[in-house]
Amino acid sequence: MSDEPRARTETAPEAVPAKSDDSVSKLALRLIAANARLNALAMVTAAALILLGAWMYSGVKNSLRDIRAAGLVSVLDAEVQALEVWVNDRLAAVSLWADEPEVRRDIERLLDLQRGPSAKPQELWNARERVHLETLLQPALKQTGAIAFNVVDPNGMIVASQVQDYTGRRINPGPFLVHLAAVFQGSARFIRPYLEQDRIVGLEKAAFARPVIWFDAPVRNARGEVIAALGFAHYANAQFTQILNAAKPGETGEVYAFGPDGTMLSESRFEPELRKLGLVPDEPNASSMLRVQLRDPGGNLAEGHQPALELAARPFTQLGALAMASRTKSDPAERRGVLVEPYRSYRGAQVVGAWRWLAEHDIGLAMEMEAGEAYAPLRYITLAAIIVLTLLAGILLAAAWSALVVRRLRTQVGDARMLGQYRLEREIGEGGMGKVFLARHALLKRPTAVKMLKPHMANDEIVARFEREVQLASQLLHPNTVEVYDYGRTREGVFYYVMEYLEGETLDKLVAQHGPMPLARAIHVLKQLCAALRVAHGRSLVHRDIKPHNVMLCRRGGEHDVVKILDFGLVKDTDRGDSRDITQFQRVLGTPRYMAPERIRNPADADARSDIYSVGAVAYFLVTGRELFDTAAEHDLTYQVLHTPAPKVSDTLPDVPRRFDELVARCLAKDRAERPHDVVIVLALLEALAVEYPWSQQQAEAWWKRLTRETDVL
C-alpha cells in the first residue's frame, strides 16, 4: 500500500501534458464559479449586515431610552422618598411640640397680651411667657437642627420669635400666608424656601441672610380650635439641599427643586459654572437658590451662547413648563413625567429628564442628565457599525479562521467554568448584585456554593460590600452561620467567594409554600437565629439585614431544621468607628419591612437592638404567615414602620402564649430603649418557652420526609 502512491507519482509527469488544458479549464471554471458565489455571498452578507445593523441600532436606541427613562424615574422616586421621610419627621416634631400643654399655655397668654389695647412689640418680646417658650423650645430646635421658631396668629402677626425685630411684625400677604392658611385649617405644613425679606412686612435687615424653610403646625386651645401656628425654621441649603444633592449620577446628573414660578429652590450642582456665567453673584451667601429660573436661554451658555431675550421673556424649559402645568391636575399620575428626547436645560445644555410635582408642598422635583452622557453607548454602536462595514472585505478571510476561533472560544469557555480549584456546574440563585452557582472542588469533589459579583455591578462600593461580607462572615464560626471556605478574583477581576452548599429553603419561601409555622417549630428556629446573633454581637458586629430571605432552614449532617444565617453584606462593626460605613446618609440599604425605625431615620444608626427588632419581625412572620406591615407603596411602608404601632401576634392568633406575644411585642417597640438590650435576653426567654413547647428531631425529620414525598409526587 505504501508503494502505490509513489508509483503514481513517478508516472504522473507523462500524464500531465496530455491533460493540462482540460485541467486548467476546469480549474478556471471552478475558480470563476467560486468567485461568483463568493461575490454574491459578500453582497448578500453586506446587505444583510446593513439591515441587521440598522435594526440593531434602532432596537438598542429604543431599549437604551427605556432603560434611561426607568433610571431617571428610579433616582427621582428615591429622592422624593428621602425628602418625604425627612419632611414627615420634621412635621411630626413640630406637631408634637405644638401639642405640649406648657407651649399651648404660653402661646394663649401671648395671644391675650397681643390683643390688649396697649400691646406693643416690646411688651411681647419682654413677656415672661415668650422667654419661657423660647427656653422650652431650645431642646427641640437643637434636636431637629432648626435655627429658629415663630408663633403666628390667625391675622398673620408674629407674636413670638427668637429674633426681637421679628416680634410684632406681620407676614407678607402672598404664597407664604396661603400655606399658613392651611395650618390654621388644622394641617401641619412644609413651606418651601423663602427669603426673610419676602416673608415679613417691612423688614430692613433679615436675621438670616440665606433662604429658610419652615415647618408649621397648628396650636389648638382646650376646645380644639386652632389659635396659632408654631413654626420651626431650617436653612434651605442645609439638609434640604443635601438630600437632593445626594443623587449625582454620572458627570452631569442632578436633582433639584423648583417652585410654581419656575424658580430653583435648591442649589444647583453646577454652582461654580453658574458663577462664571454671571447667573449667580460671586458673593459669600449667594447661590442659585431663589435666583436661577428654569428658562430656556436658546443655546448652551457654557459654550459662549448669548441669549437674545431678557430672562423674563424667555420660555420655560420643556420640563419646567410641563411640571408647572401639572399643578392643577387632580390625578397624581398626571403630575409626573419623563422626557427621553433631548431638550435645553436652564443652562442651555441638551438634557433628558424626569419630573414630579409634589402638590402637598407645592414644589416640583426634577432629575436631569446631559443627553450626551445619557446616550453615550449609542456612539459606540455607531462606531461598531462603521467598523463592520469597513471590514466586509475581510469577511471571507475571517471565515477561514472561524474554526480556529471557535476552538479557542470553547477553550476559553471551559477555562471560564473554573474558579481556582472549583468547577462551576449550574446557577442556583441570583440577587440584585450577584449570582450563586453550585460548584465542586476539583480534588475533594465536595459540593460548594460560589457567590460571584455581577460584572456590571462591580463599582467600588459594591466590591467593598462583597469583600467585607466574606471577611466578617469568615470570623463568625458558629453552626448557625454559613461557613466560608475560600475567596478570590477571576482573571477579569470579578470578586467571588466559596461557602458551604446548603440543602433547604429560605424562611420566606418555606412560609409562602407551606403556611405559618407551628409555634414550637418557630421557637426552635428563633433560638438558633438568636444564638448566631449572640456570637456576632459578642464581636461587636451588627447584621442589619435579618429577614426571612436571609435565613435558611436546612438538613445538615443528619440534623433537621438547622438554621443558617446568610448574606453578611450589611454587617456593621460597632467597635470600629473609623471604618467605612457603606450605608451613607439618604441611602437606606436593607429591607424596610424588617428594618428598625432608627435605621430608616438614619441608616448608619444601628446597634444590637436593631437586629432584635428584625428578629421580632421575623417571629411575627413565621407564626402568622403575614408581613408586619403589608402595603405596596414604599412611602406608606416607611411611614408605618416609623409611626404605626406594630400589630401583636395575638391579634391574628388569639391562643398564642402570652409570654411569646409579649416577647415579640417588646422586640418590635418603636423606641429601642424599650426593647431587650441584649439578644441573650431574647434567647433565654425562647429557651424557657421551648421547654413548654418543644420541637424534636423526630418531628423535624417527619416534616422533611413528608416534603420529600410530596416533591417526588409532583
C-alpha angles and dihedrals in degrees: 000000000000093000096052098074091048091053091053090048093053094052095042098089090064093051098046099073092052093054102030099101093047092045094049092049093050090047092049092049090050091049092048092048091046090048091050092049090048092049091049090046091049092050093047090045092049092049091046092049092050092050092043091048092051091048093047092046091052092046094047091046093052093043092048090051091051091048093046091048091051090048093051092049092046093053092045093048090051090052092048090052092049090048093048092051090052094045094047091049092052093045090050090052096051091043090053092053092044087060095050109118094223092049091049092047094052092047093049091052092048090051090051089050092048091052092054118112095244099038114146132179090247091057091050090049094049094042114125089226093057092050090048091047091053090051091049094051098045094089091049092051092049094046095050097038092245119155100204146353133226133193113204125187123220090267092059098256120141104231097173135024143144088242115075094205090057095053112104095010125121132239115248114255107249141070095336092055089047089059090048089052088064088052091053087052089061107268128116111233141200107218116204122237119299135170111245090236089060093046102049128051117244097358110161099179122022121218089221118045093191125071114274134213119212131208109197130186131183120258113212133198126225090279092056094251118143107244102166146356120247112205134188117202127216130182107254093219092057122068095344093059093036091058092053093042091052088085111065104148113190124338098308108026117119140166119211140166127232138183134236091272093053095256116144112247097189134046118275121240086229096058095134091049092049090052091053090050091051094242090118121039115243093243131127098250098029119113141154089265110111089356108071120066128202093250125144108239091196095242144025107295092196089060092055101267114161113208115234094208132061115253095258091051096052119099120246118260114267092252093046093049093050093046095049091046090056093062091093095049114112096199111080089212089064092053094070137055148155130229116206095168109085118255134170119273127210086276092051093247119138105252143162121219154164128227140191130188115217101208095186091060096030093231135114128224123207134190114198136175130178111262093229091061095038093054099031092125089066089068090060092048090053092047090049091053091052091049091050092052091047092052096050089101089063097049094103092049090048090052090059089060096041095098091054091047091050091051091049091048090051089052091049091048089050090051091047090059089064122078107185106299094346126093115206113228107176143336113264103173146005135199135181094279108019148027128227122216133191106237140170131217109248093230107022093042091208118144117252138172118239118200112200128186114237109250095231090053095054100116122139096263097050093043087051089053091051094047093046091047093056094042095050096038090053089059094057103081099180130131091237095052121081110256118235116212106177145343140193146129133278121240086264090056097254112151120232140162136200124227139167117292111240128204109209146064134282113246094249093056092042094054092041092054101035106024130235119344124248110258094248093053092046090053089050091053095044092050091058092045091053092045090057092046090050089063092045093048089047086062090048090251119140114198096206094188107065107152137136091264090060097048120076128195109213149173106238131173094341092312122116129212094023112168121223124186112216136191115034094184094122099043114139124204103217092190094059104067091170094054118111110265104208092196099082131189113294092013112099111192118191137044114308092206089066099028123111115243093244091059091054091051092046116008092203094052103095137131137158091291089062089061090046089057089053090050089055091051091050091048091052090049094049098053099035101033088225135109115249091238115017114197133127096214114087095211092050090052091049091050093049093049090051101041115009116089111244114253117248124242088236090062087070100025109036092182095056113125112266093230092056092044092051093045092054091045091052091050090052096051112137091222107063090209087071094054124086104280094217132038087224088072091053091047092051092051091048092050089052090051091047090062089061096036106034125183112201132203088244091059091046093048091049090053093051092047090051090050090051091052092049091049092050091051091051 
